[in-house]
Amino acid sequence: MPGFDPLHFWFGYFLAGLLFFRVVWGFVSPNPYARFASFAYAPRVMIGHLLDIFRGHPKRYLGHSPAGSGYIYIILSLLVLTALTGFIAQGYYEYEGPLWALGVEPPHALARWCLHLHEPIVDVMLVFIAGHLAGVITAMVQHKENLVLAMLTGYKNAQGGSA
């Protein structure tokens, strides 16, 4: 992996740590709206919600909306793939990292595949992150509420309007 610098690896470890924390938090959080169980919607419901958004009359949710939850699950899945492909490539080509420390040596074909897929996975994830942010902005406008403040404080006005 010539040309890779330590900053890339440390940023990857940092994101993997955040991912680990968010997954654990999704199961043990005292805030029910932060738990994965509170935003588990069927794909049919997610698509219906997206259609309602485009029609201009989406239902308001106190927690994550069905469309937002779909984006969250996709982004978290892509983060897992990003971390795994990075760890596998780093272990095989750099002889370091968590897999190397555990004595796991992936097959050459897998390591090569991971090396080539690592960056495109990140590119796809960035597209979904942009879509998620566009959805947050759209919801803020349609519902006339500050979702960023609600996310930071953990509180949202149950009646709608400004959070």
C-alpha positions as CSV (number, residue, x, y, z in Angstrom):
1,M,0.0,0.0,0.0
2,P,2.6,2.6,-1.1
3,G,1.7,6.2,-0.6
4,F,-0.6,5.6,2.4
5,D,0.2,7.7,5.4
6,P,-0.4,7.2,9.2
7,L,-3.1,10.0,9.2
8,H,-5.2,7.8,6.9
9,F,-4.9,4.8,9.3
10,W,-5.5,6.8,12.4
11,F,-8.6,8.5,10.9
12,G,-9.8,5.0,10.0
13,Y,-9.3,3.8,13.5
14,F,-11.1,6.9,14.9
15,L,-14.1,6.2,12.6
16,A,-14.1,2.5,13.5
17,G,-14.1,3.5,17.2
18,L,-17.1,5.9,16.6
19,L,-18.9,3.2,14.7
20,F,-18.3,0.7,17.5
21,F,-19.6,3.3,20.1
22,R,-22.7,4.0,17.9
23,V,-23.6,0.4,17.5
24,V,-23.2,-0.3,21.3
25,W,-25.2,3.0,22.0
26,G,-27.9,1.7,19.6
27,F,-28.6,-1.2,22.0
28,V,-28.0,0.3,25.5
29,S,-28.9,4.0,25.2
30,P,-31.3,5.3,27.9
31,N,-32.9,7.5,25.2
32,P,-35.4,5.3,23.4
33,Y,-35.1,7.3,20.1
34,A,-31.3,6.5,19.9
35,R,-32.0,2.7,20.1
36,F,-32.1,0.8,16.8
37,A,-35.4,-0.8,17.9
38,S,-37.1,2.6,17.7
39,F,-36.2,3.0,14.0
40,A,-36.6,-0.4,12.5
41,Y,-39.0,0.0,9.6
42,A,-39.9,-2.3,6.8
43,P,-38.5,-1.3,3.4
44,R,-42.1,-0.8,2.1
45,V,-42.7,1.8,4.9
46,M,-39.4,3.6,4.1
47,I,-40.3,3.8,0.4
48,G,-43.8,5.1,1.3
49,H,-42.3,7.8,3.5
50,L,-39.9,8.9,0.7
51,L,-42.9,9.2,-1.7
52,D,-44.7,11.2,0.9
53,I,-41.7,13.6,1.2
54,F,-41.7,14.1,-2.6
55,R,-45.4,14.7,-2.5
56,G,-44.8,17.4,0.1
57,H,-46.8,15.9,3.0
58,P,-44.7,13.5,5.0
59,K,-45.8,12.3,8.4
60,R,-43.8,13.8,11.3
61,Y,-41.9,11.5,13.7
62,L,-40.5,12.2,17.1
63,G,-37.6,9.8,16.5
64,H,-36.0,8.9,13.2
65,S,-38.3,8.8,10.2
66,P,-38.5,5.7,8.1
67,A,-36.5,7.3,5.2
68,G,-33.9,8.6,7.7
69,S,-33.6,5.2,9.3
70,G,-33.0,3.6,6.0
71,Y,-30.1,6.0,5.2
72,I,-28.7,5.4,8.7
73,Y,-28.6,1.6,8.3
74,I,-27.0,1.9,4.8
75,I,-24.4,4.4,6.1
76,L,-23.6,2.2,9.1
77,S,-23.3,-0.9,6.9
78,L,-21.0,1.0,4.5
79,L,-18.9,2.1,7.5
80,V,-18.5,-1.5,8.6
81,L,-17.4,-2.5,5.1
82,T,-15.0,0.4,4.9
83,A,-13.4,-0.6,8.3
84,L,-13.2,-4.2,7.3
85,T,-11.7,-3.6,3.9
86,G,-9.2,-1.2,5.5
87,F,-8.2,-3.6,8.3
88,I,-7.8,-6.5,5.9
89,A,-5.7,-4.5,3.4
90,Q,-3.6,-3.0,6.1
91,G,-2.9,-6.3,7.8
92,Y,-1.9,-8.0,4.5
93,Y,0.1,-5.2,2.9
94,E,1.5,-3.3,5.9
95,Y,1.9,-6.2,8.4
96,E,0.2,-4.1,11.1
97,G,-3.3,-3.3,12.4
98,P,-5.9,-5.2,14.4
99,L,-6.1,-8.3,12.2
100,W,-2.3,-8.6,12.0
101,A,-2.1,-8.2,15.8
102,L,-4.6,-11.1,16.2
103,G,-2.5,-13.3,13.9
104,V,-5.1,-13.3,11.1
105,E,-3.6,-13.4,7.6
106,P,-6.2,-13.0,4.9
107,P,-5.8,-14.8,1.6
108,H,-4.0,-12.7,-1.1
109,A,-7.1,-12.5,-3.3
110,L,-9.3,-11.2,-0.5
111,A,-6.7,-8.6,0.5
112,R,-6.3,-7.4,-3.1
113,W,-10.1,-7.3,-3.5
114,C,-10.4,-5.2,-0.2
115,L,-7.6,-2.9,-1.3
116,H,-9.5,-2.1,-4.6
117,L,-13.0,-1.8,-3.0
118,H,-12.0,0.3,0.0
119,E,-12.1,3.7,-1.8
120,P,-15.2,3.1,-3.9
121,I,-17.1,2.0,-0.8
122,V,-16.2,5.3,0.8
123,D,-17.3,7.1,-2.3
124,V,-20.7,5.4,-2.2
125,M,-21.0,6.1,1.5
126,L,-20.4,9.8,0.9
127,V,-23.2,9.9,-1.6
128,F,-25.6,8.4,1.0
129,I,-24.3,10.8,3.6
130,A,-25.1,13.7,1.3
131,G,-28.6,12.2,0.7
132,H,-29.1,11.9,4.4
133,L,-28.1,15.5,5.0
134,A,-30.4,16.7,2.2
135,G,-33.2,14.7,3.8
136,V,-32.5,16.4,7.2
137,I,-32.6,19.8,5.6
138,T,-35.8,18.9,3.7
139,A,-37.5,17.7,6.9
140,M,-36.4,20.8,8.8
141,V,-38.1,23.0,6.1
142,Q,-41.2,20.8,5.7
143,H,-41.8,20.5,9.5
144,K,-40.4,23.9,10.4
145,E,-38.2,22.5,13.2
146,N,-34.5,22.4,14.1
147,L,-33.6,18.8,13.8
148,V,-29.9,19.5,14.4
149,L,-30.7,21.0,17.8
150,A,-32.9,18.1,18.6
151,M,-30.1,15.7,17.7
152,L,-27.6,17.5,19.9
153,T,-29.9,17.9,22.9
154,G,-31.9,14.7,22.6
155,Y,-35.2,16.6,22.9
156,K,-37.7,17.4,20.2
157,N,-41.0,19.4,20.5
158,A,-43.7,16.8,20.6
159,Q,-46.2,19.3,19.0
160,G,-44.0,20.2,16.1
161,G,-42.6,23.6,15.2
162,S,-39.2,24.8,16.5
163,A,-37.3,22.3,18.6
